[in-house]
Amino acid sequence: MAAPIKIIKIIFVYGHFCQFLHICLGQVELNDQLLEKRKEGMWLVEFYAPWCGHCKKLEPIYHQVYLSLRNSGIIVGKIDSTRYSSVASEFDVRGFPTIKFINGEKVYTHRGDRSKEDIIDFATKAKGPSVRKITSSGRFSEAKTKHASSVFFMFVGDDDANNDLFKKYSSLAEKNIIDGYFYSGSMNALPSNIKATVNPTVLVFKDNSEFEFKESNPGVVTYEELEKWFNQERFPAFPKVMGGGLNEMANSGKYLVLTIINSEDKSLHDQCEKLKNVVREVARNKREKFHNSFQFLWMPDEETANSITMSFLVVPTVVVLETSSHLFYLWDKNSTQLTVSSLEKFLDEIVEEKIIAYGGSGYLQKLKRIGFDFVTTVLSIWQASRWLFLLMFGLPTVIISIVCYSLCCMETLDDGATSEDDEEYDEDMIEPNEYVEDDSPRPVAHEKSE
């Protein structure tokens, strides 16, 4: 009897050990069977390459994502795209790392920052539903608390499938499921201090306030108009954005006012905070004037700003980017001189085209881009590893120098000069057609007598 109990204990301990090991190891390592099992659940998949430095940097972050989502019904896994290239090709993977949410035939690509919070937020949105139901003021308070530092939309009215505004709102939510949170609820679900002017309507909640959708032609709502309003309102007034987030903001159709700071240099902390406060005040308190044309944001990312301007900026500073034409405008004065009034004047002059624009997408800019990328690549290698820099650039330079020196110092042969041996040999040479006189006796031929 003791033996079976001992075996049961071993199996029990082994099961717990496997569970512990699975938690420690993290996400599932996938293979080409993903193509067959894609319809058997919801998958959050990282497509990586073993040699990719960005993939190695993402690994501990992605493990934390797995720990947070392991009980959510989402299968968190990763796949070696170099080994299973057919799978990467099927999901149109063009770079590493790439994170995709797969739910049957629906595939969404994460284009935001690669932080734990942003990846989890992406997966939560993609999981759905596209429109979430709010049934009471308590549920509304929960949603508002959850999105206190972000944005969410709400259709206010009866969930009538035949309602024209609700149908357009639902289609918008389905199309932009990973770009925002969409809710719906009746007027009774709103707190008493929030009043909508019409019923039904659509509200956006952000920056501790709410704003209502207004159609240009009262009573007639078009999908294009609703989508344009969504793109203009989907971001807070002054959010923090890293390099990847700029691609998402390009759809807003606005100038992007980039406040570039250095969060690592403590000596610049006061200057950076002062600049952020000035831009934040304009973004929030001058909404009526600038909201339709400008999207304000701040970035602790000098490399992205340098790449946009193809220069090495002195931070903190302000750069205004026009995403459609790749033109940008620089605040060319000291950042300490920037005030609310001077920033307003700067933005007004941009709209009035009174300030010189730099950049663009012309041929010269493309050549400049190639040169700048080469310089920054060399500098990044130098900063990362001196030995690697010397190996990649120093050693080839030495070899090329030696070869050039050898070619320049090599003695040339003069075709007109001949050696003594050649001269002696030439004296003994007889040309084929040359007649040589010889005094030695020669045999005399006797004529045959007849």
C-alpha positions as CSV (number, residue, x, y, z in Angstrom):
1,M,0.0,0.0,0.0
2,A,2.9,2.3,0.7
3,A,4.3,1.9,-2.8
4,P,1.2,3.3,-4.6
5,I,1.0,6.2,-2.2
6,K,4.7,7.0,-2.8
7,I,4.2,6.9,-6.5
8,I,1.2,9.3,-6.2
9,K,3.3,11.7,-4.1
10,I,6.0,11.6,-6.8
11,I,3.5,12.3,-9.5
12,F,2.0,15.2,-7.5
13,V,5.4,16.7,-6.8
14,Y,6.5,16.3,-10.4
15,G,3.3,18.0,-11.6
16,H,3.9,21.0,-9.4
17,F,7.5,21.1,-10.5
18,C,6.4,21.1,-14.2
19,Q,4.0,23.9,-13.4
20,F,6.7,25.9,-11.6
21,L,9.1,25.2,-14.5
22,H,6.5,26.4,-17.0
23,I,6.0,29.6,-15.1
24,C,9.8,30.2,-14.9
25,L,10.5,29.5,-18.5
26,G,7.6,31.7,-19.6
27,Q,5.9,31.8,-23.0
28,V,5.4,28.7,-25.2
29,E,8.0,28.1,-27.9
30,L,5.9,27.6,-31.1
31,N,6.6,25.9,-34.4
32,D,5.0,25.6,-37.8
33,Q,1.9,23.9,-36.3
34,L,0.7,27.4,-35.4
35,L,-0.7,27.6,-38.9
36,E,-3.0,24.7,-38.1
37,K,-3.9,25.7,-34.5
38,R,-4.5,29.4,-35.1
39,K,-8.2,28.9,-34.9
40,E,-8.0,27.0,-31.6
41,G,-7.7,30.0,-29.4
42,M,-6.3,33.5,-29.1
43,W,-2.5,33.8,-29.6
44,L,-0.1,36.6,-28.7
45,V,3.0,35.7,-30.7
46,E,6.5,37.2,-30.8
47,F,8.3,36.6,-34.1
48,Y,12.0,36.8,-33.3
49,A,15.5,35.9,-34.6
50,P,18.2,34.4,-32.4
51,W,20.8,36.9,-33.5
52,C,18.5,40.0,-33.0
53,G,19.7,42.3,-30.3
54,H,16.3,44.0,-29.9
55,C,14.7,40.5,-29.5
56,K,17.1,39.7,-26.6
57,K,16.3,43.1,-25.0
58,L,12.6,42.3,-25.2
59,E,12.9,38.8,-23.7
60,P,12.6,39.8,-20.0
61,I,9.7,42.2,-20.8
62,Y,7.9,39.6,-22.8
63,H,8.2,37.1,-19.9
64,Q,6.5,39.6,-17.6
65,V,3.7,40.0,-20.3
66,Y,3.3,36.2,-20.1
67,L,3.0,36.2,-16.3
68,S,0.3,38.9,-16.5
69,L,-1.7,37.2,-19.2
70,R,-1.3,33.5,-18.4
71,N,-4.8,33.4,-16.8
72,S,-6.5,35.6,-19.4
73,G,-7.3,33.0,-22.0
74,I,-4.6,34.3,-24.3
75,I,-1.8,31.9,-25.3
76,V,1.5,33.8,-25.1
77,G,4.2,32.3,-27.3
78,K,7.1,33.1,-29.5
79,I,8.5,31.5,-32.7
80,D,11.9,31.5,-34.3
81,S,11.3,33.2,-37.7
82,T,14.6,32.1,-39.1
83,R,13.8,28.4,-38.5
84,Y,10.1,28.6,-39.5
85,S,10.3,31.2,-42.2
86,S,7.1,29.9,-43.8
87,V,5.1,30.9,-40.7
88,A,6.7,34.3,-40.7
89,S,5.9,34.7,-44.4
90,E,2.3,33.7,-43.8
91,F,1.8,36.5,-41.2
92,D,3.8,39.0,-43.3
93,V,6.6,39.5,-40.8
94,R,9.2,42.0,-42.1
95,G,11.3,42.8,-39.1
96,F,12.3,41.5,-35.7
97,P,10.9,41.5,-33.1
98,T,7.3,41.6,-34.4
99,I,4.4,41.0,-32.0
100,K,1.0,39.9,-33.4
101,F,-2.3,38.9,-31.9
102,I,-3.9,36.0,-33.8
103,N,-7.5,35.1,-33.4
104,G,-8.5,32.8,-36.3
105,E,-8.4,34.8,-39.5
106,K,-8.1,38.1,-37.6
107,V,-4.5,39.2,-37.2
108,Y,-3.4,42.4,-35.5
109,T,0.1,43.8,-35.4
110,H,1.5,45.7,-32.4
111,R,3.0,49.0,-33.6
112,G,3.4,50.8,-30.3
113,D,6.1,50.8,-27.7
114,R,7.6,47.5,-26.5
115,S,6.9,48.1,-22.8
116,K,5.1,45.6,-20.7
117,E,2.1,47.9,-20.2
118,D,1.8,48.7,-23.9
119,I,2.0,45.1,-25.0
120,I,-0.6,44.0,-22.5
121,D,-2.9,46.9,-23.5
122,F,-2.5,45.9,-27.1
123,A,-3.5,42.3,-26.3
124,T,-6.4,43.4,-24.1
125,K,-7.8,45.5,-26.9
126,A,-7.4,42.9,-29.6
127,K,-9.1,40.2,-27.4
128,G,-12.2,42.3,-27.5
129,P,-15.1,42.7,-27.7
130,S,-14.8,45.7,-29.9
131,V,-17.6,47.4,-28.0
132,R,-17.8,46.8,-24.3
133,K,-21.1,47.3,-22.4
134,I,-21.5,49.7,-19.5
135,T,-24.7,49.0,-17.6
136,S,-24.5,51.3,-14.6
137,S,-22.8,54.4,-13.2
138,G,-20.7,52.1,-11.1
139,R,-19.4,50.3,-14.2
140,F,-18.7,53.7,-15.8
141,S,-16.6,54.8,-12.8
142,E,-14.6,51.6,-13.1
143,A,-13.9,52.3,-16.8
144,K,-13.0,55.9,-16.0
145,T,-10.6,54.8,-13.3
146,K,-9.0,52.2,-15.6
147,H,-8.4,54.8,-18.3
148,A,-7.5,57.7,-16.1
149,S,-4.3,58.4,-18.0
150,S,-5.6,57.4,-21.4
151,V,-8.6,57.8,-23.6
152,F,-11.9,55.9,-24.1
153,F,-15.0,56.4,-26.2
154,M,-18.6,55.8,-25.3
155,F,-21.8,55.6,-27.4
156,V,-24.6,57.0,-25.3
157,G,-28.1,55.7,-26.2
158,D,-30.0,52.5,-26.7
159,D,-28.1,49.6,-28.3
160,D,-30.5,49.5,-31.2
161,A,-28.8,47.5,-34.1
162,N,-30.8,49.5,-36.5
163,N,-29.7,52.9,-35.2
164,D,-27.6,54.6,-37.8
165,L,-25.1,56.2,-35.4
166,F,-24.7,52.9,-33.4
167,K,-24.0,51.0,-36.6
168,K,-21.4,53.4,-37.7
169,Y,-19.9,53.5,-34.2
170,S,-19.7,49.7,-34.1
171,S,-18.1,49.5,-37.5
172,L,-15.5,52.1,-36.4
173,A,-14.8,50.1,-33.2
174,E,-14.3,46.9,-35.2
175,K,-11.9,48.5,-37.6
176,N,-9.9,50.3,-34.9
177,I,-10.1,47.7,-32.2
178,I,-6.4,47.9,-31.2
179,D,-6.4,51.7,-31.4
180,G,-8.8,52.6,-28.6
181,Y,-11.4,51.4,-26.1
182,F,-15.0,51.6,-27.2
183,Y,-18.0,51.4,-24.8
184,S,-21.7,51.8,-25.0
185,G,-24.4,52.5,-22.5
186,S,-27.6,54.3,-21.8
187,M,-27.9,57.9,-20.6
188,N,-28.7,56.5,-17.1
189,A,-25.2,55.0,-16.9
190,L,-23.6,58.4,-16.9
191,P,-23.0,60.3,-13.7
192,S,-25.3,63.2,-13.0
193,N,-22.6,65.8,-13.7
194,I,-22.2,64.6,-17.3
195,K,-24.8,65.8,-19.7
196,A,-25.0,65.0,-23.4
197,T,-26.7,67.6,-25.7
198,V,-28.4,65.0,-27.8
199,N,-29.5,61.4,-27.5
200,P,-28.0,59.2,-29.0
201,T,-24.4,60.6,-29.2
202,V,-20.8,59.7,-28.9
203,L,-18.5,61.0,-26.1
204,V,-14.7,60.8,-25.6
205,F,-13.3,60.9,-22.1
206,K,-9.7,62.2,-21.6
207,D,-7.7,64.7,-19.7
208,N,-10.2,64.7,-16.8
209,S,-12.9,66.0,-19.1
210,E,-15.3,64.8,-21.8
211,F,-16.0,66.0,-25.3
212,E,-18.9,65.3,-27.6
213,F,-19.0,64.4,-31.2
214,K,-20.5,67.2,-33.4
215,E,-21.6,66.5,-36.9
216,S,-21.1,69.3,-39.4
217,N,-24.6,68.8,-40.8
218,P,-27.0,68.4,-37.8
219,G,-28.9,65.1,-37.9
220,V,-26.7,63.6,-40.7
221,V,-23.7,61.5,-39.6
222,T,-21.2,60.1,-42.1
223,Y,-18.8,57.3,-41.3
224,E,-15.9,59.4,-42.7
225,E,-16.7,62.3,-40.4
226,L,-17.0,60.1,-37.3
227,E,-13.6,58.4,-38.2
228,K,-11.9,61.8,-38.6
229,W,-13.2,62.9,-35.2
230,F,-11.9,59.6,-33.7
231,N,-8.4,60.1,-35.1
232,Q,-8.3,63.6,-33.8
233,E,-9.4,62.6,-30.3
234,R,-7.8,59.2,-29.8
235,F,-4.7,60.6,-27.9
236,P,-4.5,62.7,-24.7
237,A,-3.6,66.3,-25.0
238,F,0.1,65.8,-23.9
239,P,1.1,62.1,-23.8
240,K,4.5,60.6,-23.4
241,V,5.5,58.8,-26.6
242,M,8.5,56.7,-27.6
243,G,9.8,56.3,-31.1
244,G,7.3,53.6,-32.2
245,G,4.3,55.6,-31.1
246,L,4.9,58.4,-33.6
247,N,3.8,56.1,-36.4
248,E,0.4,55.8,-34.7
249,M,0.0,59.5,-34.3
250,A,0.7,60.1,-38.0
251,N,-2.9,59.2,-38.8
252,S,-4.2,62.1,-36.8
253,G,-3.6,64.5,-39.7
254,K,-2.1,67.1,-37.4
255,Y,1.3,68.7,-36.9
256,L,3.1,66.8,-34.1
257,V,4.7,69.1,-31.5
258,L,7.6,67.1,-30.1
259,T,8.9,68.2,-26.8
260,I,12.3,66.5,-26.6
261,I,13.9,66.1,-23.2
262,N,16.8,64.2,-21.6
263,S,15.5,62.1,-18.6
264,E,18.9,60.7,-17.7
265,D,21.0,63.9,-17.3
266,K,20.1,65.2,-13.9
267,S,21.6,68.6,-14.6
268,L,18.9,69.2,-17.2
269,H,16.0,68.1,-15.0
270,D,14.8,71.7,-14.2
271,Q,15.1,72.9,-17.8
272,C,13.2,69.8,-19.0
273,E,10.4,70.1,-16.5
274,K,10.0,73.9,-17.2
275,L,9.7,73.2,-20.9
276,K,7.2,70.4,-20.4
277,N,5.0,72.6,-18.2
278,V,4.9,75.4,-20.8
279,V,3.9,73.0,-23.6
280,R,1.4,71.2,-21.4
281,E,-0.3,74.5,-20.6
282,V,-0.7,75.3,-24.2
283,A,-1.9,71.8,-25.1
284,R,-4.6,71.8,-22.4
285,N,-5.6,75.4,-21.9
286,K,-5.5,76.4,-25.6
287,R,-7.4,73.5,-26.9
288,E,-10.0,75.6,-28.8
289,K,-7.2,77.3,-30.7
290,F,-4.7,74.5,-31.5
291,H,-6.5,71.2,-31.1
292,N,-7.6,70.8,-34.7
293,S,-4.1,71.5,-36.1
294,F,-1.6,70.3,-33.5
295,Q,-1.0,67.2,-31.4
296,F,1.3,67.8,-28.5
297,L,3.5,65.2,-26.9
298,W,6.8,64.7,-25.1
299,M,9.6,62.3,-25.8
300,P,12.6,61.2,-23.6
301,D,14.1,59.8,-26.8
302,E,16.8,62.0,-28.4
303,E,17.8,59.3,-31.0
304,T,14.4,59.4,-32.7
305,A,14.4,63.2,-32.7
306,N,17.9,63.3,-34.2
307,S,16.8,60.8,-36.8
308,I,13.9,63.0,-37.8
309,T,15.9,66.1,-38.1
310,M,19.1,64.3,-39.3
311,S,21.1,66.4,-36.8
312,F,22.3,66.2,-33.2
313,L,19.8,68.4,-31.3
314,V,20.6,70.3,-28.1
315,V,18.0,69.2,-25.6
316,P,15.6,70.1,-24.2
317,T,14.0,71.6,-27.3
318,V,10.8,71.7,-29.4
319,V,10.4,70.2,-32.9
320,V,7.2,70.5,-35.0
321,L,6.8,67.7,-37.5
322,E,4.5,67.6,-40.5
323,T,4.1,63.9,-41.1
324,S,2.5,64.0,-44.5
325,S,5.5,65.9,-46.2
326,H,8.2,64.9,-43.7
327,L,8.9,68.6,-43.1
328,F,9.9,69.9,-39.7
329,Y,10.3,73.2,-37.9
330,L,12.9,73.9,-35.2
331,W,12.7,76.2,-32.2
332,D,16.1,77.7,-32.8
333,K,16.4,79.7,-29.5
334,N,17.3,78.6,-26.0
335,S,14.6,76.5,-24.4
336,T,14.7,78.6,-21.3
337,Q,13.3,81.5,-23.4
338,L,10.2,79.5,-24.4
339,T,7.0,80.9,-22.8
340,V,3.3,80.3,-23.4
341,S,3.0,83.4,-25.6
342,S,6.2,82.7,-27.6
343,L,5.1,79.1,-28.2
344,E,1.7,80.3,-29.4
345,K,3.4,82.8,-31.8
346,F,5.7,80.0,-33.0
347,L,2.8,77.7,-33.9
348,D,0.8,80.5,-35.5
349,E,3.7,81.3,-37.8
350,I,4.0,77.7,-38.8
351,V,0.4,77.6,-39.9
352,E,0.9,80.9,-41.7
353,E,4.1,79.5,-43.4
354,K,6.2,82.3,-42.0
355,I,8.9,80.0,-40.6
356,I,11.5,78.1,-42.7
357,A,10.7,74.4,-43.0
358,Y,13.5,71.8,-43.2
359,G,13.6,68.2,-44.4
360,G,11.2,66.8,-47.0
361,S,11.4,63.8,-49.2
362,G,13.5,65.0,-52.1
363,Y,16.5,63.4,-53.7
364,L,19.1,65.4,-51.7
365,Q,17.3,64.5,-48.5
366,K,17.5,60.9,-49.3
367,L,21.3,61.2,-49.9
368,K,21.6,63.1,-46.6
369,R,19.6,60.3,-44.9
370,I,22.1,57.7,-46.2
371,G,25.1,59.7,-44.9
372,F,23.5,60.4,-41.5
373,D,22.5,56.8,-41.0
374,F,26.1,55.7,-41.8
375,V,27.5,58.2,-39.3
376,T,25.1,57.3,-36.5
377,T,25.7,53.6,-37.1
378,V,29.5,54.1,-36.8
379,L,29.0,56.2,-33.6
380,S,26.7,53.6,-32.1
381,I,29.3,50.8,-32.7
382,W,32.0,53.0,-31.2
383,Q,29.9,53.7,-28.1
384,A,28.8,50.0,-27.7
385,S,32.3,48.5,-28.1
386,R,35.7,50.0,-28.8
387,W,37.1,46.6,-29.7
388,L,34.3,45.8,-32.2
389,F,34.8,49.3,-33.8
390,L,38.5,48.6,-34.2
391,L,37.9,45.2,-35.6
392,M,35.3,46.4,-38.1
393,F,37.0,49.7,-39.2
394,G,40.5,49.8,-37.9
395,L,41.7,46.4,-39.2
396,P,40.4,46.9,-42.7
397,T,41.9,50.4,-42.8
398,V,45.3,49.0,-41.8
399,I,45.2,46.3,-44.5
400,I,44.1,48.7,-47.2
401,S,46.9,51.2,-46.1
402,I,49.5,48.5,-46.4
403,V,48.3,47.4,-49.8
404,C,48.3,51.0,-51.1
405,Y,51.7,51.6,-49.6
406,S,53.1,48.4,-51.3
407,L,51.7,49.4,-54.6
408,C,53.1,52.9,-54.5
409,C,56.6,51.8,-53.4
410,M,56.9,48.9,-55.8
411,E,59.9,49.3,-58.3
412,T,58.8,49.6,-61.8
413,L,60.5,47.8,-64.7
414,D,62.0,49.9,-67.5
415,D,61.4,48.3,-70.9
416,G,64.3,50.2,-72.4
417,A,66.9,49.0,-70.0
418,T,68.5,45.5,-70.4
419,S,70.8,43.6,-68.1
420,E,74.4,42.6,-69.0
421,D,73.3,39.0,-69.6
422,D,70.7,40.2,-72.0
423,E,73.3,42.3,-73.8
424,E,75.7,39.3,-74.1
425,Y,72.9,37.2,-75.3
426,D,71.9,39.7,-77.9
427,E,75.5,39.8,-79.3
428,D,75.4,36.1,-79.9
429,M,71.9,36.2,-81.4
430,I,71.7,35.8,-85.2
431,E,68.7,37.1,-87.0
432,P,67.2,34.4,-89.2
433,N,67.7,36.4,-92.4
434,E,71.1,37.9,-91.6
435,Y,74.1,36.8,-93.8
436,V,77.3,36.1,-91.8
437,E,80.7,36.1,-93.5
438,D,82.9,33.3,-92.5
439,D,86.6,32.9,-93.6
440,S,86.9,29.2,-92.7
441,P,87.5,26.9,-95.7
442,R,84.5,25.2,-97.2
443,P,84.4,21.9,-99.0
444,V,84.6,22.2,-102.8
445,A,82.0,20.4,-104.8
446,H,83.4,18.4,-107.8
447,E,81.4,18.3,-110.9
448,K,80.7,14.8,-112.1
449,S,82.4,14.0,-115.3
450,E,80.4,12.8,-118.1
